[in-house]
Amino acid sequence: MVHIQHERWDDAEREFRGALADDPADAPSKAMLAYVLSIRGQHPEAILEARGAIAQAPDFAYAHYMYALVLLQAGKNKEAQRAIGAALKLDPSDDDNWALAASIDAQLGRWKKALQACDSALEINPENKEALNLRGLALSYVGQKAEGASSLRESLRLDPQDSLTHVLLGDSHLKAGRLDEAVASYREALRLDPDSEEARVGLLDSLRARYWPYRAILTFRNWITRFPSNARWGITVGLYFLAKLARSAADTRPDLAPFLLPPAIAYLGFVYLSWCGATVFNVFLLPHPVGRLALSRIERLSARIVATLWVAGLATASFAWATSSSVPFLPLMFAAFGTLLVGLASHLQSLKAQKWLSLTLGLGLLAAILLYAASTVSQLLGNSAD
């Protein structure tokens, strides 16, 4: 256990495998080995070891708990829910079982059930940090933001040095629109753990949210995550068909177009920014004293590419409009399309792929804008010569 406390995962694996070599029926060692393998990303092997622990000791609640934990870490949330149900049936007095049940419900978007599980854990142990954290998160998702922040502050009272709790408190402030408090919480989380990606991303979101279009995207994202995944897809598809219906109705009833087209156009703009909004608003963070430090190298590169595209696009479009020599909005279309492609590239898992795809797409669209500008100038010079 000392190896686990100090995150020496290789040593921990050797310790538990050694124990199992001496006693292959040692269910606690099998369960702990499953945990270590899961932490190291070896999810299939971890699941097999956890099942082996249950086979050796079917009435051992901790084996079911660990099975649920490794399933959750492997992304098998439904199976994890069944496994933690078995652990709770065997030992409903264990607050950690209830806390894990709350975590699984949270992953499934069942925030009211997660809140009930947190309350059950805290009735047994009022200082269960995981339950306090999850309770704060669940309360913010069911609309009780003040109570959620209070729960997180109680968790911080027990452990002021917990970076994750500061991140969750930042999330709570961000959902409530308290942007300055959110920034302070994320910065404190980064002070405690400079490698916390959750804190870095949260800090960037809280800085981008100072701009109302990005704030609208965050508000919608926070709202829709209150629903289970199937319902989210239904809402997304429903909004798409409503926008399509509005455009069709505007075509058949021109008198209603002033009322139907603006929502449809706003929806298209919302979809566009949902794909590339972070990249667009990163441009405004480049000169920001905190934002520019929080941005990763690839995010700074993508933001500079997007800024260059729009500067070139606007300059070319302005020149074309002033000279009436060509279609002025075409360079803006190139810039918008390039921004979308760079934004989509930022969603790739591979950082190397993000970098090279952003460079390739951005420079390609920039070349198209410059070629268009050269063509416009050439056409203008040709007309002058005539």
KEBA-663397 format. One record per atom (N, C-alpha, C): x, y, z. Coordinates in pm, whole numbers, padded with zeros to 5 digits, always signed. Example, Ala and Ser with C-alpha at 12.3 -4.5 7.8 and 13.67 -1.06 7.14 Angstrom:
BEGIN
+01319-00569+00780+01230-00450+00780+01320-00330+00780+01285-00225+00708+01367-00106+00714+01290+00003+00787
% end
This chain:
BEGIN
+00082-00121+00000+00000+00000+00000+00086+00126+00000+00206+00114+00057+00296+00230+00058+00331+00273-00083+00352+00174-00170+00384+00204-00310+00270+00280-00378+00145+00244-00346+00029+00311-00406+00021+00455-00355+00042+00474-00225+00038+00609-00167+00138+00702-00233+00254+00646-00271+00359+00728-00334+00357+00716-00487+00251+00650-00540+00230+00637-00685+00349+00569-00754+00405+00472-00687+00510+00390-00749+00442+00265-00805+00386+00281-00923+00298+00178-00977+00372+00051-01017+00495+00061-01068+00572-00059-01102+00598-00142-00978+00640-00077-00870+00667-00148-00745+00540-00209-00688+00429-00135-00698+00302-00187-00647+00259-00311-00723+00275-00308-00856+00238-00426-00936+00322-00546-00896+00453-00526-00880+00540-00637-00839+00499-00692-00703+00463-00601-00611+00423-00645-00476+00300-00735-00482+00199-00693-00557+00075-00771-00560+00091-00899-00641+00171-00895-00747+00195-01019-00823+00275-01117-00738+00366-01066-00656+00440-01154-00565+00347-01219-00464+00252-01142-00411+00156-01197-00315+00070-01304-00381+00033-01281-00506-00050-01379-00578+00030-01503-00617+00160-01487-00636+00244-01605-00663+00247-01696-00540+00245-01635-00422+00243-01714-00298+00106-01772-00270+00000-01696-00305-00137-01740-00279-00228-01694-00392-00246-01777-00495-00328-01736-00611-00473-01705-00576-00519-01748-00458-00658-01723-00419-00672-01598-00333-00569-01516-00328-00570-01394-00246-00655-01286-00315-00784-01281-00279-00877-01189-00346-00841-01042-00323-00803-01000-00201-00765-00859-00185-00648-00817-00274-00547-00906-00289-00433-00873-00375-00476-00865-00521-00567-00955-00562-00618-00948-00700-00692-00816-00724-00772-00776-00626-00847-00651-00641-00753-00532-00650-00649-00530-00566-00555-00419-00569-00471-00419-00696-00436-00537-00745-00364-00547-00871-00450-00491-00985-00580-00519-00981-00671-00465-01082-00668-00312-01080-00666-00256-00962-00663-00109-00948-00534-00053-01009-00421-00115-00975-00292-00066-01026-00287-00074-01177-00334-00185-01234-00334-00201-01379-00425-00097-01445-00537-00068-01381-00630+00031-01435-00566+00170-01437-00497+00205-01328-00430+00335-01321-00326+00346-01433-00263+00236-01467-00160+00236-01571-00219+00226-01712-00351+00223-01722-00416+00220-01852-00433+00083-01912-00402-00022-01836-00415-00159-01886-00555-00212-01849-00656-00153-01913-00794-00177-01870-00842-00321-01890-00817-00387-02006-00866-00525-02020-00809-00619-01914-00678-00607-01886-00617-00693-01786-00670-00659-01647-00692-00530-01621-00746-00489-01492-00884-00550-01469-00968-00549-01572-01103-00605-01560-01097-00754-01533-01005-00824-01600-00990-00968-01578-00947-00997-01434-00853-00918-01382-00808-00940-01244-00921-00912-01145-01001-00809-01170-01112-00777-01080-01217-00888-01083-01243-00943-01201-01336-01056-01209-01281-01176-01135-01149-01196-01144-01085-01306-01072-01101-01291-00922-01091-01167-00872-01108-01142-00729-01250-01179-00686-01349-01145-00769-01488-01179-00736-01509-01329-00740-01446-01396-00838-01459-01542-00847-01403-01609-00723-01293-01555-00669-01233-01613-00549-01316-01584-00424-01381-01466-00420-01457-01427-00300-01583-01353-00341-01689-01426-00381-01811-01362-00432-01879-01270-00331-01858-01295-00201-01923-01214-00098-01832-01103-00043-01720-01081-00109-01624-00978-00068-01663-00847-00136-01726-00756-00060-01780-00633-00118-01672-00549-00185-01552-00550-00127-01445-00465-00183-01406-00511-00323-01415-00642-00351-01385-00691-00487-01485-00635-00587-01611-00628-00549-01713-00570-00636-01691-00420-00653-01651-00354-00545-01619-00211-00551-01507-00186-00651-01400-00265-00641-01286-00244-00729-01322-00279-00875-01407-00380-00891-01454-00414-01026-01529-00295-01086-01616-00233-01006-01689-00115-01053-01594-00002-01087-01490+00017-01005-01396+00127-01027-01318+00109-01158-01269-00014-01183-01190-00035-01305-01281-00028-01428-01406-00069-01415-01500-00056-01527-01526+00092-01557-01542+00171-01451-01564+00315-01469-01444+00379-01539-01325+00343-01497-01205+00400-01557-01185+00353-01701-01245+00239-01734-01239+00189-01872-01351+00245-01959-01437+00328-01900-01546+00388-01976-01668+00299-01990-01675+00189-01914-01789+00097-01920-01886+00132-01807-01955+00244-01824-02033+00301-01714-02153+00216-01674-02223+00159-01771-02340+00076-01740-02300-00047-01660-02191-00113-01704-02143-00231-01631-02095-00192-01491-02031-00075-01483-01984-00026-01353-02101-00004-01258-02213+00043-01311-02330+00066-01227-02382-00065-01168-02383-00170-01249-02427-00300-01198-02330-00352-01092-02201-00332-01115-02101-00383-01022-02109-00312-00886-02127-00180-00887-02135-00108-00759-02267-00141-00689-02370-00175-00767-02495-00221-00706-02474-00348-00626-02391-00439-00679-02360-00563-00606-02281-00532-00479-02187-00437-00486-02109-00399-00368-02199-00339-00260-02294-00255-00300-02385-00193-00204-02480-00295-00142-02517-00395-00219-02604-00499-00165-02533-00577-00055-02401-00600-00075-02322-00673+00023-02285-00586+00144-02259-00457+00120-02216-00369+00229-02270-00227+00206-02397-00203+00246-02454-00070+00227-02404+00033+00329-02322-00011+00425-02273+00081+00528-02137+00140+00494-02085+00110+00375-01954+00162+00334-01975+00292+00255-01926+00403+00309-01946+00532+00242-01874+00540+00109-01761+00468+00095-01689+00469-00033-01771+00404-00144-01851+00301-00109-01938+00239-00208-02040+00340-00261-02097+00419-00170-02195+00519-00211-02129+00631-00292-02007+00667-00254-01937+00773-00328-01906+00729-00470-01866+00602-00486-01839+00552-00621-01969+00542-00701-02077+00502-00635-02207+00499-00704-02244+00638-00754-02215+00740-00673-02242+00879-00715-02158+00917-00835-02032+00876-00836-01943+00907-00947-01993+00843-01077-02040+00720-01067-02092+00651-01186-02219+00718-01236-02310+00754-01144-02432+00825-01184-02397+00959-01251-02294+01026-01199-02252+01153-01260-02203+01132-01403-02127+01026-01425-02080+00997-01560-02196+00967-01656-02303+00911-01601-02421+00880-01684-02516+00999-01697-02481+01112-01633-02566+01229-01641-02689+01222-01553-02689+01129-01456-02803+01115-01365-02772+01192-01236-02786+01323-01244-02738+01408-01136-02821+01399-01010-02951+01377-01021-03033+01364-00901-02999+01235-00827-02978+01127-00902-02937+01001-00838-02797+01015-00777-02709+01087-00845-02575+01110-00791-02584+01188-00659-02673+01286-00655-02691+01365-00533-02742+01277-00418-02835+01188-00448-02887+01097-00345-02778+01005-00293-02693+00954-00384-02585+00866-00342-02483+00942-00256-02455+01066-00292-02363+01149-00210-02419+01169-00070-02548+01198-00061-02611+01219+00069-02602+01091+00153-02619+00976+00089-02608+00849+00161-02466+00829+00214-02366+00863+00132-02226+00850+00176-02197+00944+00292-02249+01067+00285-02219+01166+00389-02295+01140+00519-02407+01068+00510-02475+01027+00633-02387+00930+00712-02311+00848+00640-02223+00751+00705-02093+00818+00750-02037+00900+00661-01911+00969+00691-01919+01112+00639-01950+01208+00726-01966+01348+00681-01839+01409+00623-01724+01341+00638-01598+01397+00587-01545+01320+00466-01632+01248+00399-01591+01178+00277-01569+01283+00167-01444+01308+00133-01411+01417+00041-01468+01394-00099-01461+01270-00145-01514+01243-00280-01664+01272-00285-01736+01233-00180-01880+01258-00178-01909+01407-00168-01830+01481-00087-01849+01625-00077-01825+01693-00212-01719+01651-00281-01689+01709-00412-01799+01680-00512-01841+01553-00517-01944+01514-00614-02078+01578-00579-02104+01593-00450-02228+01660-00410-02230+01805-00459-02115+01873-00445-02106+02010-00496-02129+02016-00645-02071+01920-00718-02087+01916-00863-02232+01886-00901-02291+01786-00833-02429+01748-00864-02527+01862-00835-02506+01932-00723-02595+02043-00689-02589+02153-00794-02470+02178-00847-02458+02283-00950-02532+02242-01077-02536+02111-01106-02604+02065-01227-02756+02061-01212-02806+02049-01088-02952+02050-01070-03002+02190-01037-02914+02290-01051-02957+02428-01036-02936+02489-00899-02882+02413-00804-02859+02466-00669-02711+02505-00655-02675+02610-00727-02533+02646-00737-02475+02694-00604-02551+02769-00528-02499+02820-00400-02472+02705-00303-02565+02608-00297-02546+02493-00209-02428+02408-00256-02410+02400-00388-02297+02325-00442-02164+02386-00403-02155+02518-00414-02032+02586-00375-02004+02568-00226-02110+02567-00145-02095+02548-00001-02038+02410+00030-02085+02308-00042-02034+02173-00022-01886+02164-00059-01848+02231-00166-01708+02230-00208-01619+02306-00109-01672+02413-00052-01594+02487+00049-01573+02402+00174-01673+02321+00208-01657+02229+00321-01548+02127+00291-01544+02079+00167-01438+01986+00127-01301+02054+00135-01292+02180+00096-01166+02254+00105-01126+02279+00250-01224+02294+00339-01192+02312+00480-01120+02188+00534-01162+02070+00485-01099+01946+00528-00961+01929+00467-00944+01977+00343-00814+01963+00274-00794+02082+00182-00738+02192+00234-00720+02313+00152-00620+02296+00038-00541+02189+00042-00437+02170-00060-00482+02078-00173-00610+02044-00178-00660+01954-00281-00687+02031-00410-00605+02009-00510-00618+02081-00638-00751+02052-00705-00796+01926-00700-00920+01889-00769-01039+01965-00713-01044+01981-00582-01156+02054-00522-01157+02199-00567-01040+02260-00579-01033+02397-00630-01084+02403-00774-01052+02299-00854-01103+02294-00992-01255+02288-00993-01310+02199-00908-01456+02185-00903-01524+02313-00854-01459+02381-00759-01515+02508-00713-01510+02612-00826-01402+02610-00904-01394+02696-01021-01505+02666-01120-01533+02535-01142-01642+02496-01231-01775+02551-01180-01795+02542-01048-01919+02592-00988-01933+02743-01009-01825+02816-00987-01828+02961-01009-01855+02993-01156-01793+02916-01246-01809+02942-01389-01954+02920-01431-02017+02812-01383-02157+02786-01418-02248+02897-01366-02211+02955-01251-02294+03061-01193-02261+03198-01251-02164+03205-01341-02128+03332-01402-02037+03419-01318-01980+03361-01211-01886+03437-01126-01745+03418-01182-01714+03495-01285-01593+03469-01363-01466+03502-01285-01465+03609-01209-01345+03644-01133-01313+03537-01028-01420+03489-00960-01399+03383-00861-01352+03254-00927-01406+03226-01048-01364+03106-01121-01216+03114-01155-01172+03230-01206-01031+03248-01240-00944+03225-01116-00985+03281-01002-00906+03267-00879-00896+03120-00837-01006+03046-00847-01004+02905-00808-00914+02822-00900-00925+02846-01030-00841+02769-01124-00693+02804-01105-00663+02930-01079-00522+02969-01058-00467+02905-00931-00550+02896-00828-00506+02830-00704-00482+02681-00730-00570+02618-00810-00552+02477-00845-00420+02457-00919-00388+02548-01011-00263+02539-01086-00141+02567-00997-00159+02650-00897-00048+02673-00803-00016+02544-00727-00122+02471-00688-00103+02347-00613-00057+02233-00703-00105+02234-00827-00069+02128-00922-00052+02191-01061+00071+02235-01092+00095+02304-01220+00065+02219-01343+00056+02087-01326+00030+01998-01441-00118+01965-01457-00204+02027-01378-00347+01995-01385-00407+02048-01515-00442+01956-01605-00502+01995-01733-00644+02048-01711-00715+01989-01611-00851+02036-01583-00850+02183-01540-00751+02218-01456-00743+02357-01409-00706+02451-01524-00615+02408-01610-00573+02492-01723-00690+02517-01818-00762+02411-01852-00876+02424-01942-00986+02510-01878-01010+02489-01748-01110+02570-01679-01073+02717-01677-00945+02745-01654-00899+02885-01653-00921+02948-01789-00888+02877-01896-00910+02932-02030-01059+02955-02057-01144+02860-02016-01288+02878-02035-01339+03002-01961-01290+03022-01838-01337+03137-01761-01290+03269-01821-01174+03269-01888-01127+03390-01956-01203+03412-02087-01229+03305-02162-01306+03319-02286-01449+03361-02258-01503+03317-02143-01643+03345-02110-01669+03493-02087-01565+03576-02081-01584+03721-02071-01646+03776-02200-01641+03698-02307-01702+03737-02435-01836+03663-02448-01944+03738-02469-02076+03679-02458-02104+03564-02555-02051+03563-02680-02080+03447-02765-02025+03316-02706-01904+03323-02651-01848+03201-02592-01921+03166-02462-01964+03268-02389-02041+03244-02267-02172+03173-02300-02233+03208-02414-02356+03142-02456-02331+02994-02486-02217+02966-02550-02182+02826-02579-02164+02748-02450-02092+02806-02353-02072+02740-02225-02205+02716-02153-02292+02816-02157-02421+02803-02090-02501+02688-02149-02502+02678-02282-02574+02568-02346-02508+02434-02313-02376+02430-02315-02304+02306-02286-02332+02259-02144-02333+02354-02050-02363+02317-01911-02507+02272-01894-02596+02337-01970-02738+02300-01960-02763+02161-02016-02704+02131-02131-02734+02004-02197-02670+01885-02125-02559+01910-02051-02495+01800-01978-02576+01758-01856-02683+01830-01825-02771+01789-01717-02856+01669-01758-02861+01639-01889-02944+01531-01939-02859+01407-01969-02920+01288-01966-02849+01167-02009-02806+01179-02155-02707+01097-02194-02647+01110-02328-02750+01093-02440-02846+01002-02426-02947+00982-02530-03033+01107-02549-03067+01169-02436-03148+01292-02444-03069+01405-02509-02937+01410-02484-02855+01515-02545-02860+01505-02697-02846+01381-02748-02853+01363-02893-02990+01404-02946-03095+01371-02873-03229+01407-02916-03247+01558-02923-03195+01630-02825-03204+01777-02824-03127+01836-02941-03006+01784-02964-02922+01836-03074-02989+01815-03209-03040+01694-03231-03107+01663-03358-03235+01746-03372-03308+01761-03261-03431+01839-03265-03406+01984-03302-03300+02043-03246-03266+02183-03280-03229+02195-03428-03157+02094-03480-03119+02099-03621-03243+02099-03711-03339+02011-03681-03459+02004-03765-03547+02128-03748-03547+02188-03629-03622+02312-03610-03563+02424-03695-03429+02432-03699-03364+02535-03781-03392+02511-03930-03389+02383-03969-03416+02350-04110-03562+02384-04145-03653+02355-04052-03794+02385-04075-03816+02536-04085-03744+02612-04001-03758+02758-04005-03712+02813-04140-03601+02759-04193-03553+02807-04325-03653+02772-04435-03709+02651-04428-03806+02610-04530-03933+02696-04523-03977+02722-04400-04098+02805-04384-04074+02947-04433-03951+02998-04411-03919+03133-04459-03921+03140-04611-03883+03030-04678-03886+03027-04824-04030+03027-04877-04118+02953-04808-04256+02945-04856-04342+03061-04810-04305+03123-04699-04379+03239-04648-04283+03356-04629-04252+03429-04735-04158+03542-04726-04198+03646-04622-04329+03657-04595-04372+03756-04496-04327+03721-04354-04300+03589-04332-04253+03544-04200-04101+03537-04190-04033+03561-04302-03887+03549-04304-03816+03634-04199-03861+03761-04175-03792+03841-04073-03798+03781-03933-03897+03693-03910-03911+03631-03778-03845+03493-03772-03841+03423-03887-03791+03286-03889-03642+03275-03920-03593+03364-04007-03452+03353-04047-03352+03388-03936-03374+03493-03856-03275+03524-03752-03246+03408-03656-03349+03335-03604-03316+03220-03519-03238+03111-03592-03273+03089-03721-03203+02986-03798-03057+03025-03820-03034+03154-03852-02897+03202-03872-02819+03197-03741-02886+03235-03631-02821+03230-03500-02782+03087-03465-02868+02990-03501-02837+02850-03474-02715+02806-03553-02708+02844-03681-02591+02808-03762-02463+02869-03705-02473+02995-03661-02357+03058-03598-02316+02987-03470-02416+02942-03394-02389+02870-03270-02318+02738-03300-02366+02664-03401-02302+02538-03438-02158+02562-03484-02140+02667-03564-02005+02701-03613-01911+02726-03495-01955+02809-03399-01868+02842-03285-01851+02725-03190-01949+02633-03188-01932+02517-03101-01817+02429-03146-01784+02436-03275-01671+02359-03328-01540+02433-03318-01542+02563-03338-01415+02636-03344-01411+02757-03251-01511+02769-03162-01517+02886-03076-01396+02903-02986-01347+02792-02930-01231+02802-02841-01111+02858-02917-01090+02810-03039-00978+02860-03120-00996+03008-03155-01119+03046-03187-01145+03187-03222-01115+03278-03104-01166+03242-02985-01150+03331-02870-01012+03319-02806-00936+03216-02846-00796+03212-02804-00717+03328-02865-00764+03376-02979-00698+03491-03043-00697+03610-02947-00809+03630-02876-00820+03744-02784-00739+03721-02656-00700+03596-02631-00621+03567-02511-00471+03579-02536-00431+03590-02662-00287+03601-02693-00221+03720-02623-00285+03838-02617-00221+03950-02545-00256+03953-02396-00341+03862-02350-00385+03865-02210-00272+03816-02119-00243+03884-02009-00129+03847-01925-00139+03707-01864-00262+03662-01835-00281+03527-01781-00311+03428-01893-00396+03470-01987-00439+03381-02095-00324+03329-02179-00230+03416-02213-00121+03372-02301-00032+03268-02232-00026+03271-02098+00052+03172-02025-00024+03040-02012-00157+03048-02006-00238+02927-01992-00251+02851-02124-00243+02922-02237-00253+02855-02367-00134+02763-02389-00161+02646-02447-00052+02556-02484+00017+02608-02611+00130+02551-02643+00202+02594-02764+00117+02576-02888+00047+02464-02898-00036+02438-03016-00155+02533-03019-00213+02563-02903-00325+02658-02900-00279+02797-02942-00159+02836-02901-00107+02968-02945-00082+02968-03095-00028+02857-03146-00004+02847-03290-00135+02856-03368-00237+02781-03325-00367+02782-03394-00430+02920-03389-00419+02988-03274-00475+03123-03261-00407+03220-03356-00274+03209-03368-00201+03299-03459-00238+03272-03604-00258+03145-03638-00300+03111-03775-00437+03174-03805-00531+03159-03710-00665+03214-03729-00660+03367-03739-00579+03429-03653-00567+03576-03658-00512+03621-03793-00412+03550-03843-00353+03584-03973-00454+03568-04085-00533+03460-04079-00636+03437-04181-00735+03553-04186-00779+03598-04068-00881+03704-04065-00823+03840-04102-00700+03866-04063-00638+03993-04103-00624+03998-04255-00573+03886-04312-00558+03882-04457-00694+03886-04527-00792+03812-04473-00924+03809-04534-00993+03944-04531-00988+04011-04415-01052+04142-04403-00983+04247-04490-00849+04242-04493-00776+04339-04575-00809+04320-04723-00811+04195-04768-00840+04166-04908-00984+04203-04943-01077+04167-04852-01219+04198-04877-01242+04350-04881-01175+04422-04792-01190+04568-04790-01136+04630-04919-01022+04579-04965-00964+04630-05089-01056+04600-05207-01109+04476-05211-01196+04439-05322-01324+04522-05320-01378+04550-05200-01501+04630-05191-01474+04775-05232-01360+04829-05186-01328+04969-05216-01305+04991-05365-01248+04892-05431-01216+04907-05574-01326+04853-05664-01424+04783-05602-01535+04721-05679-01481+04637-05793-01368+04569-05766-01305+04495-05874-01337+04347-05873-01390+04295-05762-01422+04152-05754-01520+04130-05640-01553+04004-05616-01650+03969-05511-01585+03987-05374-01628+04082-05291-01555+04114-05169-01568+04011-05058-01681+03934-05056-01701+03845-04942-01627+03711-04956-01570+03683-05074-01503+03554-05094-01383+03535-05001-01297+03635-04981-01186+03617-04886-01234+03590-04742-01349+03648-04705-01404+03624-04572-01453+03480-04560-01506+03427-04669-01547+03286-04670-01426+03195-04653-01315+03228-04721-01192+03152-04704-01146+03156-04558-01150+03276-04498-01105+03290-04359-01196+03211-04265-01328+03218-04287-01422+03146-04200-01404+02995-04214-01386+02949-04339-01367+02806-04361-01235+02758-04301-01131+02840-04317-01002+02805-04259-01008+02798-04107-01081+02893-04045-01098+02893-03900-01168+02767-03854-01272+02726-03928-01344+02604-03894-01252+02483-03900-01172+02473-04006-01083+02358-04021-00976+02355-03912-00921+02471-03878-00821+02475-03770-00886+02438-03637-01010+02486-03616-01082+02450-03494-01109+02301-03486-01148+02240-03598-01172+02096-03600-01042+02019-03574-00931+02069-03626-00801+02003-03605-00765+02000-03457-00812+02100-03380-00778+02106-03237-00846+01996-03158-00945+01928-03217-01014+01821-03147-00943+01686-03165-00839+01681-03246-00766+01556-03266-00692+01519-03138-00677+01389-03115-00609+01342-02994-00458+01364-03002-00401+01343-03118-00257+01356-03135-00216+01502-03144-00126+01545-03053-00080+01684-03055-00001+01713-03182+00076+01614-03227+00153+01632-03350+00061+01651-03470-00046+01571-03475-00142+01583-03585-00212+01719-03580-00247+01765-03458-00307+01898-03444-00215+02005-03504-00088+01998-03467+00006+02101-03511+00018+02105-03662+00046+01989-03723+00073+01988-03867-00053+02009-03950-00166+01957-03902-00290+01980-03976-00331+02127-03970-00316+02189-03851-00347+02332-03839-00258+02415-03930-00129+02384-03931-00036+02457-04018-00072+02440-04165-00097+02314-04205-00125+02285-04345-00253+02354-04391-00361+02336-04311-00489+02396-04349-00484+02548-04345-00425+02601-04237-00418+02747-04224-00337+02811-04334-00221+02756-04361-00136+02814-04466-00198+02795-04604-00268+02683-04623-00334+02661-04751-00443+02764-04777-00526+02791-04676-00631+02892-04693-00573+03032-04702-00464+03057-04629-00398+03187-04639-00344+03208-04780-00286+03102-04838-00237+03112-04976-00351+03143-05072-00469+03080-05047-00585+03107-05133-00627+03254-05124-00626+03310-05003-00662+03452-04986-00562+03542-05057-00433+03510-05042-00329+03593-05105-00336+03583-05258-00366+03462-05306-00382+03448-05452-00501+03529-05502-00608+03526-05421-00725+03606-05456-00689+03755-05458-00611+03799-05356-00570+03939-05351-00485+03975-05472-00393+03884-05508-00308+03910-05625-00390+03918-05752-00491+03831-05762-00578+03833-05878-00657+03964-05886-00702+04011-05768-00778+04137-05763-00691+04255-05808-00568+04258-05756-00476+04366-05794-00445+04360-05944-00423+04238-05993-00391+04221-06135-00507+04268-06222-00628+04233-06179-00747+04274-06255-00762+04427-06253-00734+04485-06137-00746+04630-06125-00643+04700-06214-00519+04647-06215-00414+04707-06298-00448+04693-06446-00507+04577-06480-00545+04554-06619-00651+04651-06663-00750+04678-06576-00855+04773-06609-00800+04914-06624-00699+04949-06538-00639+05083-06544-00563+05101-06675-00496+04995-06718-00419+05003-06843-00510+05022-06962-00630+04959-06953-00724+04975-07065-00779+05118-07068
% end
